[in-house]
Amino acid sequence: MSKTVFITGTNSGFGKAMVELFANKGWKVAATVRNKSEHPDLFKGMERVKLYELEITNYAQVTEVTKKVIADFKKIDVVVNNAAYCLMGPTETSSMEQIEKQFKTNVFGLMAITKAFIPHFRENQNGLFINFSSASARFNYPYIASYGGSKWAVRGISESLGIELKPYGIEVKTVYPGVHATKIFTKLDHGANGNDPVYAKNYK
Ligand SMILES: NC(=O)c1ccc[n+]([C@@H]2O[C@H](COP(=O)([O-])OP(=O)(O)OC[C@H]3O[C@@H](n4cnc5c(N)ncnc54)[C@H](OP(=O)(O)O)[C@@H]3O)[C@@H](O)[C@H]2O)c1
């Protein structure tokens, strides 16, 4: 029987590539994007792929959508926490709103999805979480303190949960990609003003 994977943030980059890879290997895929109408042709003709709308910082929507996914597929084998973005710029000029949003997306959104699937995995006594961290959670770079910090948090959360959930047959794996030319660099939160005269030279 073919297995099912749930993947967040699948309209570009690693998320899109993973949907195509899993589906081509015969898996069923529950894929999420923030806004389906913005991606009318995404995974068109791929009958193994079902697309859901999900903003991972909307916890009520996380609950609603994950319930629907479980009801639709009956059994989810793997959850890939992929969705994230990068706040880039000097920390001094980043607002607390920007910093909070960075952690709310990259850390708390991931936690909300993980929490939503734990009971299902525990019931099945089987399941795998694959959490996207970053090479910046091995050694962080300047001007991405919040992004790298959020990815260190993903690393720590994954390490802890891996031990916590092991007795229930649930595994947690962490991915630490290096730099890849995905759309993440076209969607940077540049609000953390790199043109600030104090930082402009070093930031450039
Ligand atoms: N590319 C790299 O160099 C690199 C390096 C290290 C780690 N990573 C990690 O790899 C993962 C995938 O990134 P990528 O490089 O493939 O970038 P990407 O092409 O920008 O893909 C990121 C995906 O996450 C979604 N997303 C962002 N915020 C979201 C939110 N609040 N709710 C729901 N979806 C949201 C994006 O949707 P929208 O299009 O709607 O924004 C997009 O589908 C991320 O966890 C990233 O941190 C990437």
The ligand as an SDF file (V2000), in Angstrom:
LIG
                    3D

 48 52  0  0  0  0  0  0  0  0999 V2000
   17.2010   27.7780   -0.0120 N   0  0  0  0  0  0  0  0  0  0  0  0
   18.1400   27.7540    0.8930 C   0  0  0  0  0  0  0  0  0  0  0  0
   19.2770   28.1900    0.6730 O   0  0  0  0  0  0  0  0  0  0  0  0
   17.8360   27.2000    2.2710 C   0  0  0  0  0  0  0  0  0  0  0  0
   18.9090   27.0060    3.1510 C   0  0  0  0  0  0  0  0  0  0  0  0
   18.6730   26.5010    4.4030 C   0  0  0  0  0  0  0  0  0  0  0  0
   17.3830   26.1620    4.7760 C   0  0  0  0  0  0  0  0  0  0  0  0
   16.3590   26.3570    3.9170 N   0  0  0  0  0  0  0  0  0  0  0  0
   15.0080   26.0030    4.3890 C   0  0  0  0  0  0  0  0  0  0  0  0
   14.3560   25.1950    3.4270 O   0  0  0  0  0  0  0  0  0  0  0  0
   12.9380   25.3450    3.5700 C   0  0  0  0  0  0  0  0  0  0  0  0
   12.3050   25.6240    2.2170 C   0  0  0  0  0  0  0  0  0  0  0  0
   12.7750   26.8620    1.7490 O   0  0  0  0  0  0  0  0  0  0  0  0
   13.0480   27.1380    0.1900 P   0  0  0  0  0  0  0  0  0  0  0  0
   14.4660   27.4740    0.0580 O   0  0  0  0  0  0  0  0  0  0  0  0
   12.4690   26.0570   -0.6370 O   0  0  0  0  0  0  0  0  0  0  0  0
   12.2490   28.5260    0.0100 O   0  0  0  0  0  0  0  0  0  0  0  0
   10.9310   28.9250   -0.7890 P   0  0  0  0  0  0  0  0  0  0  0  0
   11.0430   28.5110   -2.2150 O   0  0  0  0  0  0  0  0  0  0  0  0
   10.7150   30.3640   -0.4780 O   0  0  0  0  0  0  0  0  0  0  0  0
    9.7970   28.0360   -0.1040 O   0  0  0  0  0  0  0  0  0  0  0  0
    9.2890   28.3420    1.1640 C   0  0  0  0  0  0  0  0  0  0  0  0
    7.8460   27.9300    1.2420 C   0  0  0  0  0  0  0  0  0  0  0  0
    7.3540   28.2390    2.5430 O   0  0  0  0  0  0  0  0  0  0  0  0
    6.1140   28.9210    2.4100 C   0  0  0  0  0  0  0  0  0  0  0  0
    5.8070   29.7520    3.5660 N   0  0  0  0  0  0  0  0  0  0  0  0
    6.5270   30.7870    4.0800 C   0  0  0  0  0  0  0  0  0  0  0  0
    5.8890   31.3170    5.1310 N   0  0  0  0  0  0  0  0  0  0  0  0
    4.7300   30.6200    5.2840 C   0  0  0  0  0  0  0  0  0  0  0  0
    3.6430   30.6950    6.1670 C   0  0  0  0  0  0  0  0  0  0  0  0
    3.5850   31.6170    7.1340 N   0  0  0  0  0  0  0  0  0  0  0  0
    2.6060   29.8130    6.0130 N   0  0  0  0  0  0  0  0  0  0  0  0
    2.6350   28.8920    5.0350 C   0  0  0  0  0  0  0  0  0  0  0  0
    3.6340   28.7670    4.1520 N   0  0  0  0  0  0  0  0  0  0  0  0
    4.6710   29.6330    4.2740 C   0  0  0  0  0  0  0  0  0  0  0  0
    6.2910   29.7370    1.1360 C   0  0  0  0  0  0  0  0  0  0  0  0
    5.0380   30.1920    0.6850 O   0  0  0  0  0  0  0  0  0  0  0  0
    4.9020   31.6500   -0.0360 P   0  0  0  0  0  0  0  0  0  0  0  0
    5.4570   31.4800   -1.4300 O   0  0  0  0  0  0  0  0  0  0  0  0
    3.4450   31.9070    0.0160 O   0  0  0  0  0  0  0  0  0  0  0  0
    5.7050   32.6220    0.7630 O   0  0  0  0  0  0  0  0  0  0  0  0
    6.9480   28.6850    0.2580 C   0  0  0  0  0  0  0  0  0  0  0  0
    5.9760   27.8060   -0.2550 O   0  0  0  0  0  0  0  0  0  0  0  0
   12.7360   26.4670    4.5830 C   0  0  0  0  0  0  0  0  0  0  0  0
   12.4950   25.9060    5.8610 O   0  0  0  0  0  0  0  0  0  0  0  0
   14.0790   27.1930    4.5820 C   0  0  0  0  0  0  0  0  0  0  0  0
   14.3320   27.8990    5.7780 O   0  0  0  0  0  0  0  0  0  0  0  0
   16.5430   26.8780    2.6790 C   0  0  0  0  0  0  0  0  0  0  0  0
  1  2  1  0
  2  3  2  0
  2  4  1  0
  4  5  1  0
  4 48  2  0
  5  6  2  0
  6  7  1  0
  7  8  2  0
  8  9  1  0
  8 48  1  0
  9 10  1  0
  9 46  1  0
 10 11  1  0
 11 12  1  0
 11 44  1  0
 12 13  1  0
 13 14  1  0
 14 15  2  0
 14 16  1  0
 14 17  1  0
 17 18  1  0
 18 19  2  0
 18 20  1  0
 18 21  1  0
 21 22  1  0
 22 23  1  0
 23 24  1  0
 23 42  1  0
 24 25  1  0
 25 26  1  0
 25 36  1  0
 26 27  1  0
 26 35  1  0
 27 28  2  0
 28 29  1  0
 29 30  1  0
 29 35  2  0
 30 31  1  0
 30 32  2  0
 32 33  1  0
 33 34  2  0
 34 35  1  0
 36 37  1  0
 36 42  1  0
 37 38  1  0
 38 39  2  0
 38 40  1  0
 38 41  1  0
 42 43  1  0
 44 45  1  0
 44 46  1  0
 46 47  1  0
M  CHG  2   8   1  16  -1
M  END
$$$$
